[in-house]
Amino acid sequence: MRTPLFLVICLAVAALVFAGAVAVGNDYVFFAGYVILQYVVLSTAWNILGGYCGYVNFGSAAFFALGAYSTVAIYKLIGANELPHIVPMPVLMLVGGVVSGVVGFGMGYLTLRLRGAFFAIATLALAVVLQTLIVNWDFVGGSRGAYILRPEEVPLIAGLIARDAPFYDAAISPEAVEGLSKFAMASGLTTEPVAYKQLVATQFREFWNG
């Protein structure tokens, strides 16, 4: 598993999966893949320290949050200064990894000489300090967290509505209401028949009749 061939195979599989996700064109595929990779990375980090080295590390989430909020700070800084360009997502991912790596290197240099509960306490202290810093840093959202404004119109939903609108018929006839009422009574959903005027509002009756 340490040969270059294994690395090439892993990269090829990752490229195929990414190409397939792009071909599908569904954002949920990217979300699911991101969650899976996130837990793979976190479990690998825990396996290295907890499995091979025997250290109990409570700072994994802190390093993950440090990288994430580094990208948030860069994005907010660009928006605040109204810079004409936007940093690409791969660059933000690289910056987040570098920041987490640098802080992790410094933290490891200071704490890897500790043993047992002392190392665990040091990593837990790091997590608490970073949490306190983020919660009180309003520039990246503070206690509210990082969020984005919901767009007024979702392109996907708007496109589906525009595509399917000609196929919808808004007419609700008295016969259709009578049939649905009989089905509801036979199914035990209602005990009395539903009148047409009870289902369709009076002011919209002419519209629904077409």
Backbone as a chain_set.jsonl record, in Angstrom:
{"seq": "MRTPLFLVICLAVAALVFAGAVAVGNDYVFFAGYVILQYVVLSTAWNILGGYCGYVNFGSAAFFALGAYSTVAIYKLIGANELPHIVPMPVLMLVGGVVSGVVGFGMGYLTLRLRGAFFAIATLALAVVLQTLIVNWDFVGGSRGAYILRPEEVPLIAGLIARDAPFYDAAISPEAVEGLSKFAMASGLTTEPVAYKQLVATQFREFWNG", "coords": {"N": [[0.815, -1.215, 0.0], [2.153, 1.124, 0.192], [3.404, 1.729, -2.111], [4.216, 3.566, -5.133], [2.398, 2.897, -7.113], [0.003, 2.311, -5.804], [-0.699, 4.865, -4.895], [-1.104, 6.144, -7.342], [-3.307, 4.704, -8.272], [-5.234, 5.404, -6.347], [-5.455, 8.173, -6.84], [-6.424, 8.073, -9.455], [-8.902, 6.801, -9.089], [-10.149, 8.732, -7.463], [-10.229, 10.859, -9.287], [-11.97, 9.797, -11.207], [-14.325, 9.523, -9.696], [-14.806, 12.211, -9.091], [-15.187, 13.241, -11.687], [-17.48, 11.812, -12.382], [-19.305, 12.887, -10.536], [-19.421, 15.528, -11.439], [-20.519, 15.08, -13.952], [-23.056, 14.142, -13.281], [-24.225, 16.409, -12.159], [-25.483, 17.199, -9.802], [-25.818, 18.873, -6.792], [-26.022, 17.614, -4.373], [-24.514, 15.315, -4.524], [-21.891, 16.281, -4.384], [-22.011, 17.322, -1.794], [-22.466, 15.002, -0.243], [-20.124, 13.57, -0.867], [-18.249, 15.334, 0.204], [-18.833, 15.196, 2.96], [-18.214, 12.518, 3.47], [-15.445, 12.435, 2.85], [-14.581, 14.239, 4.761], [-14.986, 12.88, 7.212], [-13.317, 10.735, 6.718], [-10.787, 11.954, 6.718], [-10.712, 12.976, 9.367], [-10.916, 10.589, 10.848], [-8.597, 9.319, 10.01], [-6.647, 11.057, 11.018], [-7.117, 10.704, 13.759], [-6.467, 8.02, 13.943], [-3.732, 8.008, 13.422], [-2.568, 9.483, 15.58], [-3.896, 8.432, 17.886], [-3.917, 5.672, 17.415], [-1.349, 4.711, 16.338], [0.532, 6.266, 17.758], [-0.42, 6.47, 20.334], [-1.536, 8.682, 21.597], [-4.024, 10.705, 23.12], [-6.066, 12.761, 21.508], [-7.73, 15.749, 21.574], [-7.924, 17.844, 19.883], [-8.559, 17.73, 17.192], [-10.976, 18.624, 16.016], [-10.627, 21.32, 16.504], [-8.464, 22.079, 14.852], [-9.639, 21.54, 12.4], [-11.746, 23.419, 12.411], [-10.188, 25.711, 12.503], [-8.935, 25.81, 9.981], [-11.254, 26.047, 8.402], [-12.418, 28.488, 9.268], [-10.38, 30.185, 8.597], [-10.576, 30.377, 5.821], [-13.081, 31.57, 5.768], [-12.484, 34.058, 6.933], [-10.794, 35.133, 4.973], [-12.57, 35.317, 2.825], [-14.457, 37.124, 3.875], [-12.79, 39.341, 4.2], [-12.163, 40.0, 1.582], [-14.724, 40.679, 0.66], [-15.273, 42.868, 2.311], [-13.438, 44.814, 1.512], [-14.187, 45.156, -1.066], [-12.877, 44.014, -3.282], [-11.908, 43.429, -6.692], [-11.779, 40.795, -7.488], [-12.37, 37.306, -6.878], [-11.275, 34.86, -4.664], [-10.385, 31.681, -5.784], [-12.01, 28.522, -5.023], [-10.248, 26.204, -4.729], [-7.878, 27.51, -3.934], [-8.636, 28.648, -1.496], [-9.076, 26.297, -0.059], [-6.463, 25.32, -0.001], [-5.218, 27.327, 1.494], [-6.569, 27.07, 3.946], [-5.71, 24.484, 4.678], [-2.938, 24.934, 4.904], [-2.792, 26.835, 7.005], [-3.926, 25.365, 9.145], [-2.032, 23.311, 9.19], [0.359, 24.657, 9.874], [-0.256, 25.698, 12.438], [-0.785, 23.276, 13.689], [1.727, 22.061, 13.525], [3.26, 23.751, 15.186], [1.835, 23.372, 17.584], [2.233, 20.643, 17.971], [5.008, 20.579, 18.288], [5.258, 21.761, 20.75], [3.778, 20.152, 22.483], [4.063, 17.386, 22.059], [5.982, 16.217, 23.624], [4.785, 15.743, 25.964], [3.039, 13.366, 28.012], [0.438, 10.897, 28.403], [-2.346, 11.989, 30.28], [-1.638, 14.647, 30.245], [-1.007, 15.508, 27.656], [-3.516, 15.217, 26.467], [-4.971, 17.114, 27.936], [-3.674, 19.439, 27.102], [-4.308, 19.569, 24.344], [-7.064, 19.746, 24.562], [-7.25, 22.205, 25.826], [-6.347, 23.847, 23.763], [-8.485, 23.558, 21.955], [-10.549, 24.769, 23.427], [-9.591, 27.396, 23.684], [-9.493, 28.228, 20.985], [-12.211, 28.009, 20.358], [-13.299, 29.975, 22.057], [-12.062, 32.213, 20.941], [-13.173, 32.288, 18.329], [-15.912, 32.509, 18.868], [-16.072, 35.036, 19.97], [-15.228, 36.671, 17.942], [-16.433, 38.845, 15.914], [-16.082, 39.421, 13.257], [-15.995, 37.111, 11.698], [-18.464, 36.116, 12.124], [-18.952, 35.436, 14.764], [-20.7, 34.299, 17.645], [-22.908, 33.573, 16.203], [-22.007, 32.181, 14.068], [-20.674, 31.266, 10.792], [-22.441, 32.255, 7.967], [-24.554, 32.408, 5.074], [-26.484, 34.595, 2.96], [-29.744, 33.769, 2.004], [-30.61, 33.271, -1.38], [-32.895, 35.265, -3.354], [-34.149, 33.931, -5.387], [-34.041, 30.616, -6.317], [-32.047, 29.114, -8.686], [-32.314, 26.442, -9.633], [-34.89, 25.522, -8.756], [-36.481, 27.532, -9.874], [-35.981, 27.081, -12.586], [-37.105, 24.513, -12.907], [-39.812, 25.068, -12.372], [-40.404, 26.845, -14.47], [-40.036, 25.091, -16.563], [-41.988, 23.082, -16.208], [-44.391, 24.362, -15.916], [-46.214, 24.751, -18.192], [-47.482, 22.27, -18.285], [-49.215, 21.984, -16.201], [-52.55, 21.972, -14.953], [-54.824, 24.128, -13.763], [-57.497, 23.786, -13.221], [-60.177, 22.919, -11.157], [-62.696, 20.864, -10.928], [-66.182, 20.435, -10.026], [-66.85, 17.728, -10.207], [-64.374, 16.457, -9.829], [-63.871, 17.161, -7.171], [-65.981, 15.855, -5.929], [-65.327, 13.184, -6.495], [-62.893, 12.922, -5.093], [-63.844, 13.383, -2.527], [-65.502, 11.152, -2.094], [-63.559, 9.139, -2.182], [-62.057, 9.833, 0.063], [-63.926, 9.419, 2.113], [-64.373, 6.685, 1.833], [-61.895, 5.739, 2.513], [-61.735, 6.345, 5.14], [-60.796, 8.792, 5.934], [-62.408, 11.023, 6.181], [-65.627, 11.665, 7.612], [-67.867, 12.825, 6.63], [-69.259, 14.065, 3.57], [-67.377, 16.312, 1.475], [-68.141, 19.49, 0.443], [-68.148, 21.248, -2.708], [-67.894, 24.044, -2.536], [-66.712, 24.284, -0.089], [-64.147, 23.466, -0.464], [-62.961, 25.002, -2.518], [-62.149, 28.351, -2.562], [-64.475, 31.075, -2.462], [-63.911, 33.508, -3.81], [-62.017, 32.658, -5.648], [-63.231, 30.853, -7.234], [-64.177, 31.067, -9.892], [-61.786, 31.348, -11.222], [-60.485, 28.869, -10.735], [-62.228, 27.208, -12.041], [-61.53, 27.589, -14.574]], "CA": [[0.0, 0.0, 0.0], [3.02, 2.295, 0.213], [4.061, 1.855, -3.409], [3.66, 4.638, -5.972], [1.255, 2.396, -7.877], [-1.202, 2.483, -4.976], [-1.043, 6.288, -4.921], [-1.662, 6.439, -8.672], [-4.649, 4.115, -8.33], [-6.109, 6.241, -5.525], [-5.705, 9.422, -7.558], [-7.272, 7.767, -10.608], [-10.264, 6.578, -8.587], [-10.678, 10.026, -7.037], [-10.541, 11.632, -10.492], [-13.172, 9.218, -11.813], [-15.473, 9.88, -8.863], [-15.068, 13.642, -9.278], [-15.756, 13.41, -13.026], [-18.85, 11.323, -12.34], [-20.128, 13.855, -9.816], [-19.629, 16.669, -12.337], [-21.425, 14.646, -15.016], [-24.409, 14.051, -12.74], [-24.706, 17.784, -12.034], [-26.32, 17.331, -8.618], [-25.013, 19.386, -5.687], [-26.051, 16.687, -3.241], [-23.399, 14.384, -4.688], [-20.718, 16.954, -3.832], [-22.191, 17.41, -0.347], [-22.247, 13.679, 0.338], [-18.703, 13.277, -0.991], [-17.515, 16.172, 1.157], [-19.017, 14.65, 4.31], [-17.462, 11.266, 3.551], [-14.019, 12.764, 2.924], [-14.338, 14.902, 6.046], [-14.839, 11.859, 8.255], [-12.124, 9.949, 6.412], [-9.627, 12.715, 7.188], [-10.731, 13.018, 10.823], [-10.609, 9.256, 11.374], [-7.182, 9.058, 9.751], [-5.877, 11.833, 11.997], [-7.233, 10.045, 15.056], [-5.759, 6.74, 13.871], [-2.288, 8.239, 13.499], [-2.18, 9.866, 16.94], [-4.414, 7.528, 18.897], [-3.599, 4.28, 17.139], [0.086, 4.432, 16.211], [1.344, 6.971, 18.757], [-0.967, 6.302, 21.672], [-1.917, 9.96, 22.183], [-5.448, 11.056, 23.102], [-6.072, 14.107, 20.942], [-9.028, 16.418, 21.521], [-7.781, 19.057, 19.092], [-8.827, 17.529, 15.757], [-12.039, 19.551, 15.612], [-10.098, 22.689, 16.552], [-7.697, 22.307, 13.621], [-10.603, 21.574, 11.297], [-12.411, 24.719, 12.463], [-9.204, 26.748, 12.207], [-8.834, 25.889, 8.525], [-12.516, 26.532, 7.832], [-12.602, 29.911, 9.557], [-9.369, 30.94, 7.843], [-11.18, 30.678, 4.523], [-14.16, 32.54, 6.005], [-11.872, 35.369, 7.15], [-10.322, 35.64, 3.68], [-13.749, 35.683, 2.04], [-15.004, 38.348, 4.452], [-11.851, 40.42, 3.936], [-12.337, 40.393, 0.181], [-16.001, 41.377, 0.544], [-15.23, 44.156, 3.008], [-12.644, 45.765, 0.727], [-14.764, 45.214, -2.415], [-11.852, 43.704, -4.269], [-12.555, 43.048, -7.96], [-11.629, 39.379, -7.815], [-12.753, 36.351, -5.858], [-10.292, 33.794, -4.543], [-10.996, 30.399, -6.156], [-12.191, 27.574, -3.936], [-9.032, 25.427, -4.437], [-6.916, 28.333, -3.206], [-9.117, 28.722, -0.121], [-8.807, 24.999, 0.565], [-5.027, 25.253, 0.255], [-4.911, 28.246, 2.593], [-7.053, 26.447, 5.17], [-4.808, 23.391, 5.028], [-1.64, 25.47, 5.333], [-2.951, 27.442, 8.327], [-4.073, 24.28, 10.113], [-0.767, 22.598, 9.283], [1.341, 25.464, 10.613], [-0.633, 25.702, 13.857], [-0.599, 21.92, 14.186], [3.161, 21.833, 13.702], [3.671, 24.443, 16.405], [1.23, 22.715, 18.737], [2.913, 19.368, 18.168], [6.353, 20.831, 18.798], [5.188, 22.137, 22.167], [3.024, 19.228, 23.333], [4.327, 15.967, 21.842], [6.844, 15.7, 24.683], [3.942, 15.395, 27.101], [2.536, 12.0, 27.992], [-0.772, 10.587, 29.138], [-3.416, 12.975, 30.375], [-1.136, 16.012, 30.04], [-1.175, 15.821, 26.233], [-4.95, 15.378, 26.233], [-5.368, 18.402, 28.512], [-3.131, 20.513, 26.256], [-5.11, 19.656, 23.114], [-8.383, 20.244, 24.955], [-7.101, 23.642, 26.068], [-6.294, 24.495, 22.457], [-9.842, 23.597, 21.413], [-11.326, 25.753, 24.178], [-9.086, 28.728, 23.34], [-9.952, 28.563, 19.633], [-13.653, 28.225, 20.417], [-13.52, 31.29, 22.658], [-11.649, 33.224, 19.97], [-14.128, 32.356, 17.224], [-17.207, 32.973, 19.367], [-15.993, 36.469, 20.255], [-14.713, 37.367, 16.77], [-17.613, 39.186, 15.127], [-15.747, 39.541, 11.835], [-16.317, 35.84, 11.03], [-19.793, 35.694, 12.509], [-19.089, 35.345, 16.207], [-21.492, 33.187, 18.163], [-23.902, 33.177, 15.204], [-21.385, 31.302, 13.101], [-20.587, 31.747, 9.419], [-23.666, 31.966, 7.235], [-24.74, 33.138, 3.826], [-27.855, 35.027, 2.759], [-30.488, 32.94, 1.058], [-30.963, 34.032, -2.579], [-34.322, 35.481, -3.551], [-34.656, 32.94, -6.338], [-33.141, 29.487, -6.499], [-32.075, 28.823, -10.118], [-32.785, 25.098, -9.94], [-36.342, 25.467, -8.584], [-37.083, 28.412, -10.875], [-35.912, 26.389, -13.874], [-38.09, 23.421, -12.924], [-41.148, 25.647, -12.489], [-40.565, 27.344, -15.847], [-40.103, 23.953, -17.486], [-43.172, 22.242, -16.016], [-45.609, 25.165, -15.801], [-47.225, 24.51, -19.234], [-48.116, 20.965, -18.157], [-50.133, 21.985, -15.075], [-53.9, 22.443, -15.207], [-55.32, 24.657, -12.495], [-58.938, 23.612, -13.122], [-60.704, 21.977, -10.171], [-64.114, 20.751, -11.258], [-67.007, 19.823, -8.968], [-66.784, 16.272, -10.304], [-63.123, 16.02, -9.2], [-64.045, 17.296, -5.727], [-66.889, 14.787, -5.507], [-64.576, 11.929, -6.512], [-61.954, 12.921, -3.966], [-64.606, 13.263, -1.288], [-65.902, 9.75, -1.95], [-62.366, 8.365, -1.851], [-61.683, 10.136, 1.442], [-64.883, 8.756, 2.99], [-64.135, 5.242, 1.764], [-60.616, 5.457, 3.177], [-61.842, 6.666, 6.549], [-60.164, 10.072, 6.238], [-63.493, 11.925, 6.589], [-66.908, 10.989, 7.897], [-68.917, 13.531, 5.903], [-68.804, 14.522, 2.251], [-66.859, 17.673, 1.395], [-68.785, 20.218, -0.635], [-67.23, 21.95, -3.613], [-67.649, 25.412, -2.046], [-65.841, 24.214, 1.072], [-62.774, 23.219, -0.89], [-62.475, 26.094, -3.358], [-62.577, 29.641, -2.032], [-65.481, 31.719, -3.31], [-63.324, 34.539, -4.661], [-61.199, 32.063, -6.675], [-63.973, 29.754, -7.861], [-64.199, 31.238, -11.344], [-60.419, 31.095, -11.731], [-60.192, 27.43, -10.719], [-63.072, 26.552, -13.037], [-60.957, 27.844, -15.878]], "C": [[0.85, 1.266, 0.0], [3.706, 2.527, -1.125], [3.467, 3.018, -4.189], [2.457, 4.181, -6.788], [-0.047, 2.565, -7.101], [-1.657, 3.937, -4.971], [-1.667, 6.673, -6.255], [-3.084, 5.9, -8.791], [-5.644, 4.954, -7.53], [-6.447, 7.549, -6.225], [-6.612, 9.204, -8.759], [-8.719, 7.539, -10.179], [-10.904, 7.889, -8.153], [-11.057, 10.888, -8.236], [-11.803, 11.111, -11.172], [-14.42, 9.582, -11.019], [-15.823, 11.354, -9.039], [-15.696, 13.904, -10.64], [-17.197, 12.918, -13.073], [-19.787, 12.275, -11.622], [-20.415, 15.084, -10.677], [-20.617, 16.308, -13.435], [-22.867, 14.56, -14.53], [-25.021, 15.441, -12.591], [-25.624, 18.008, -10.852], [-25.439, 17.771, -7.446], [-24.992, 18.43, -4.498], [-24.908, 15.683, -3.315], [-22.123, 14.994, -4.111], [-20.811, 17.041, -2.306], [-21.914, 16.065, 0.325], [-20.769, 13.29, 0.262], [-17.859, 14.076, -0.022], [-17.622, 15.612, 2.57], [-18.213, 13.367, 4.489], [-15.968, 11.546, 3.684], [-13.663, 13.442, 4.249], [-14.123, 13.869, 7.147], [-13.661, 10.934, 7.982], [-10.875, 10.639, 6.945], [-9.571, 12.731, 8.716], [-10.395, 11.655, 11.431], [-9.152, 8.888, 11.139], [-6.289, 9.807, 10.741], [-5.932, 11.184, 13.373], [-6.465, 8.725, 15.074], [-4.246, 6.939, 14.009], [-1.866, 8.536, 14.936], [-2.647, 8.85, 17.98], [-4.018, 6.089, 18.688], [-2.119, 3.976, 17.143], [0.903, 5.041, 17.351], [0.828, 6.825, 20.175], [-1.338, 7.6, 22.367], [-3.441, 10.133, 22.085], [-5.565, 12.526, 22.711], [-7.5, 14.632, 20.885], [-8.999, 17.662, 20.631], [-8.09, 18.909, 17.62], [-9.89, 18.494, 15.248], [-11.543, 20.995, 15.6], [-9.297, 23.004, 15.288], [-8.611, 22.367, 12.401], [-11.304, 22.926, 11.24], [-11.453, 25.85, 12.12], [-9.03, 26.914, 10.704], [-10.082, 26.455, 7.894], [-12.686, 28.03, 8.052], [-11.506, 30.771, 8.951], [-9.905, 31.32, 6.471], [-12.319, 31.685, 4.677], [-13.59, 33.945, 6.192], [-11.379, 35.973, 5.838], [-11.502, 36.109, 2.831], [-14.373, 36.979, 2.559], [-14.1, 39.54, 4.16], [-11.988, 40.916, 2.511], [-13.636, 41.162, 0.009], [-15.982, 42.742, 1.196], [-14.484, 45.208, 2.206], [-13.134, 45.917, -0.702], [-13.699, 45.01, -3.486], [-12.495, 43.161, -5.538], [-12.461, 41.567, -8.276], [-12.042, 38.53, -6.612], [-11.716, 35.228, -5.84], [-10.957, 32.471, -4.895], [-11.063, 29.448, -4.965], [-10.951, 26.717, -3.689], [-7.988, 26.215, -3.662], [-7.334, 28.466, -1.743], [-8.874, 27.409, 0.617], [-7.333, 24.858, 0.907], [-4.64, 26.138, 1.433], [-5.36, 27.643, 3.928], [-6.165, 25.309, 5.627], [-3.464, 23.878, 5.541], [-1.734, 26.068, 6.738], [-3.079, 26.366, 9.4], [-2.769, 23.518, 10.294], [0.277, 23.347, 10.085], [1.028, 25.475, 12.105], [-0.458, 24.31, 14.454], [0.863, 21.579, 14.412], [3.668, 22.501, 14.98], [3.107, 23.794, 17.655], [1.911, 21.382, 19.021], [4.303, 19.535, 18.73], [6.337, 21.122, 20.302], [4.605, 21.037, 23.049], [3.381, 17.758, 23.142], [5.301, 15.37, 22.855], [6.058, 15.33, 25.931], [3.394, 13.988, 26.929], [1.217, 11.911, 28.756], [-1.793, 11.707, 29.109], [-2.935, 14.386, 30.1], [-1.275, 16.432, 28.572], [-2.646, 16.049, 25.918], [-5.443, 16.721, 26.759], [-4.877, 19.554, 27.65], [-3.944, 20.675, 24.984], [-6.517, 20.153, 23.416], [-8.344, 21.742, 25.222], [-7.04, 24.414, 24.754], [-7.687, 24.62, 21.858], [-10.689, 24.657, 22.109], [-10.89, 27.173, 23.83], [-9.572, 29.148, 21.957], [-11.455, 28.798, 19.604], [-13.978, 29.596, 20.988], [-13.162, 32.412, 21.692], [-12.682, 33.391, 18.862], [-15.46, 32.923, 17.686], [-17.208, 34.476, 19.598], [-15.432, 37.281, 19.089], [-15.879, 37.642, 15.824], [-17.329, 39.241, 13.632], [-16.101, 38.274, 11.061], [-17.669, 35.295, 11.465], [-20.018, 35.563, 13.993], [-19.87, 34.118, 16.636], [-22.564, 32.729, 17.183], [-23.336, 32.19, 14.194], [-21.333, 31.938, 11.723], [-21.841, 31.335, 8.665], [-23.679, 32.795, 5.96], [-26.203, 33.526, 3.717], [-28.52, 34.145, 1.716], [-30.856, 33.766, -0.169], [-32.476, 34.164, -2.719], [-34.931, 34.433, -4.477], [-33.62, 31.855, -6.522], [-33.176, 29.086, -7.972], [-32.644, 27.457, -10.445], [-34.3, 25.016, -9.864], [-37.036, 26.332, -9.635], [-37.07, 27.764, -12.251], [-36.917, 25.264, -13.983], [-39.507, 23.958, -13.078], [-41.401, 26.15, -13.902], [-40.706, 26.202, -16.845], [-41.439, 23.232, -17.417], [-44.463, 23.028, -15.96], [-46.624, 24.905, -16.916], [-47.978, 23.202, -19.076], [-49.103, 20.894, -16.991], [-51.484, 22.569, -15.482], [-54.501, 22.866, -13.869], [-56.813, 24.441, -12.292], [-59.282, 22.559, -12.072], [-62.217, 21.933, -10.377], [-64.885, 20.178, -10.075], [-66.965, 18.298, -8.999], [-65.521, 15.723, -9.64], [-63.223, 16.094, -7.68], [-64.942, 16.185, -5.192], [-66.166, 13.44, -5.464], [-63.589, 11.84, -5.361], [-62.673, 12.772, -2.634], [-65.051, 11.834, -1.053], [-64.71, 8.873, -1.566], [-61.946, 8.59, -0.402], [-62.622, 9.458, 2.428], [-64.665, 7.251, 2.996], [-62.847, 4.854, 2.486], [-60.66, 5.747, 4.669], [-61.195, 7.979, 6.927], [-61.187, 11.11, 6.691], [-64.751, 11.098, 6.829], [-68.062, 11.63, 7.16], [-68.383, 13.977, 4.548], [-68.369, 15.99, 2.294], [-67.483, 18.354, 0.196], [-67.761, 20.981, -1.475], [-66.885, 23.335, -3.087], [-66.794, 25.418, -0.785], [-64.378, 24.058, 0.693], [-62.185, 24.386, -1.649], [-63.034, 27.404, -2.817], [-63.497, 30.344, -3.014], [-64.857, 32.718, -4.269], [-62.456, 33.969, -5.767], [-61.953, 30.981, -7.465], [-63.964, 29.861, -9.384], [-62.825, 30.959, -11.946], [-60.149, 29.596, -11.813], [-61.067, 26.653, -11.705], [-62.541, 26.744, -14.447], [-61.772, 28.831, -16.681]], "O": [[0.322, 2.365, -0.174], [4.516, 3.446, -1.247], [2.33, 3.415, -3.934], [1.59, 4.99, -7.118], [-1.076, 2.92, -7.675], [-2.854, 4.217, -5.033], [-2.636, 7.432, -6.302], [-3.96, 6.563, -9.346], [-6.766, 5.189, -7.98], [-7.598, 7.986, -6.205], [-7.467, 10.038, -9.057], [-9.649, 8.023, -10.824], [-12.076, 8.132, -8.442], [-12.082, 11.569, -8.215], [-12.616, 11.897, -11.658], [-15.454, 9.912, -11.6], [-16.999, 11.709, -9.126], [-16.631, 14.697, -10.748], [-18.043, 13.53, -13.724], [-20.931, 12.459, -12.04], [-21.522, 15.621, -10.648], [-21.457, 17.125, -13.812], [-23.795, 14.87, -15.277], [-26.206, 15.629, -12.866], [-26.461, 18.91, -10.884], [-24.436, 17.126, -7.142], [-24.048, 18.439, -3.708], [-24.39, 15.251, -2.285], [-21.36, 14.31, -3.429], [-19.814, 16.857, -1.608], [-21.214, 15.999, 1.336], [-20.223, 12.741, 1.219], [-16.873, 13.572, 0.515], [-16.631, 15.557, 3.298], [-17.602, 13.154, 5.536], [-15.3, 10.96, 4.536], [-12.575, 13.239, 4.787], [-13.177, 13.979, 7.927], [-13.067, 10.402, 8.919], [-10.011, 10.002, 7.546], [-8.506, 12.524, 9.298], [-9.668, 11.58, 12.421], [-8.536, 8.222, 11.971], [-5.304, 9.263, 11.239], [-4.922, 11.117, 14.075], [-5.884, 8.353, 16.093], [-3.564, 6.131, 14.64], [-0.929, 7.928, 15.454], [-1.877, 8.454, 18.855], [-3.802, 5.353, 19.652], [-1.669, 3.087, 17.865], [1.842, 4.423, 17.852], [1.578, 7.039, 21.127], [-1.446, 7.634, 23.593], [-4.057, 9.753, 21.09], [-5.211, 13.418, 23.482], [-8.367, 14.046, 20.237], [-9.948, 18.446, 20.629], [-7.908, 19.858, 16.858], [-9.736, 19.104, 14.191], [-11.987, 21.8, 14.781], [-9.442, 24.086, 14.719], [-8.381, 23.153, 11.482], [-11.447, 23.515, 10.169], [-11.857, 26.842, 11.513], [-8.984, 28.039, 10.205], [-10.001, 27.251, 6.959], [-13.056, 28.758, 7.131], [-11.69, 31.979, 8.804], [-9.714, 32.446, 6.012], [-12.503, 32.553, 3.823], [-14.144, 34.914, 5.673], [-11.523, 37.174, 5.609], [-11.442, 37.163, 2.198], [-14.773, 37.835, 1.769], [-14.592, 40.637, 3.9], [-11.936, 42.12, 2.26], [-13.674, 42.172, -0.693], [-16.605, 43.679, 0.695], [-14.864, 46.378, 2.221], [-12.58, 46.703, -1.472], [-13.638, 45.748, -4.469], [-13.529, 42.497, -5.465], [-13.035, 41.128, -9.273], [-12.053, 39.003, -5.476], [-11.333, 34.712, -6.889], [-12.014, 32.166, -4.344], [-10.277, 29.554, -4.024], [-10.607, 26.504, -2.526], [-7.285, 25.653, -2.821], [-6.491, 28.406, -0.848], [-8.505, 27.415, 1.792], [-6.983, 24.344, 1.969], [-3.83, 25.745, 2.272], [-4.63, 27.697, 4.918], [-5.891, 25.172, 6.819], [-2.911, 23.319, 6.487], [-0.857, 25.836, 7.57], [-2.423, 26.438, 10.439], [-2.427, 23.121, 11.408], [0.999, 22.752, 10.885], [1.916, 25.289, 12.936], [-0.029, 24.178, 15.6], [1.205, 20.892, 15.374], [4.409, 21.898, 15.757], [3.799, 23.672, 18.666], [2.138, 21.031, 20.179], [4.742, 18.734, 19.555], [7.271, 20.778, 21.027], [4.902, 20.987, 24.242], [3.03, 16.942, 23.994], [5.433, 14.149, 22.94], [6.583, 14.691, 26.842], [3.301, 13.486, 25.809], [0.921, 12.729, 29.627], [-2.071, 12.294, 28.064], [-3.741, 15.25, 29.754], [-1.621, 17.577, 28.282], [-2.987, 16.974, 25.18], [-6.242, 17.391, 26.105], [-5.587, 20.545, 27.482], [-4.242, 21.8, 24.582], [-7.1, 20.894, 22.625], [-9.284, 22.465, 24.889], [-7.609, 25.5, 24.638], [-8.037, 25.667, 21.314], [-11.46, 25.364, 21.459], [-11.732, 28.061, 23.696], [-10.01, 30.283, 21.768], [-11.927, 29.691, 18.9], [-14.838, 30.301, 20.461], [-13.852, 33.429, 21.62], [-13.026, 34.516, 18.498], [-16.072, 33.726, 16.982], [-18.242, 35.124, 19.437], [-15.185, 38.477, 19.244], [-16.264, 36.782, 15.032], [-18.25, 39.118, 12.825], [-16.468, 38.353, 9.889], [-17.983, 34.134, 11.203], [-21.162, 35.577, 14.447], [-19.721, 33.038, 16.065], [-23.081, 31.619, 17.31], [-24.08, 31.455, 13.544], [-21.882, 33.018, 11.509], [-22.25, 30.175, 8.726], [-22.916, 33.748, 5.801], [-27.068, 32.875, 4.303], [-27.933, 33.82, 0.684], [-31.372, 34.873, -0.016], [-33.236, 33.305, -2.271], [-36.108, 34.095, -4.348], [-32.465, 32.131, -6.843], [-34.247, 28.743, -8.473], [-33.377, 27.311, -11.422], [-34.941, 24.508, -10.784], [-38.044, 25.929, -10.216], [-38.038, 27.881, -13.002], [-37.523, 25.074, -15.038], [-40.314, 23.392, -13.814], [-42.468, 25.92, -14.47], [-41.407, 26.327, -17.849], [-41.972, 22.814, -18.445], [-45.54, 22.431, -15.957], [-47.817, 24.839, -16.62], [-49.034, 23.038, -19.687], [-49.759, 19.87, -16.799], [-51.555, 23.529, -16.249], [-54.661, 22.051, -12.961], [-57.352, 24.876, -11.275], [-58.748, 21.45, -12.093], [-62.924, 22.878, -10.027], [-64.306, 19.51, -9.218], [-67.033, 17.648, -7.955], [-65.555, 14.684, -8.98], [-62.729, 15.213, -6.977], [-64.686, 15.638, -4.119], [-66.354, 12.653, -4.537], [-63.466, 10.793, -4.725], [-62.173, 12.114, -1.72], [-64.984, 11.347, 0.076], [-64.832, 7.977, -0.732], [-61.53, 7.654, 0.282], [-62.178, 8.972, 3.469], [-64.76, 6.611, 4.043], [-62.739, 3.745, 3.011], [-59.715, 5.425, 5.388], [-61.049, 8.271, 8.114], [-60.866, 11.982, 7.499], [-64.905, 9.99, 6.314], [-69.138, 11.037, 7.07], [-67.188, 14.235, 4.401], [-68.918, 16.796, 3.045], [-67.377, 17.869, -0.93], [-66.668, 21.309, -1.015], [-65.735, 23.766, -3.17], [-66.21, 26.446, -0.441], [-63.484, 24.465, 1.434], [-61.02, 24.729, -1.445], [-64.243, 27.548, -2.637], [-63.335, 30.234, -4.229], [-65.243, 32.768, -5.437], [-62.163, 34.671, -6.735], [-61.353, 30.276, -8.276], [-63.769, 28.865, -10.081], [-62.715, 30.406, -13.04], [-59.649, 29.103, -12.825], [-60.692, 25.57, -12.153], [-63.037, 26.139, -15.397], [-61.413, 29.151, -17.814]]}, "num_chains": 1, "name": "protein.A"}
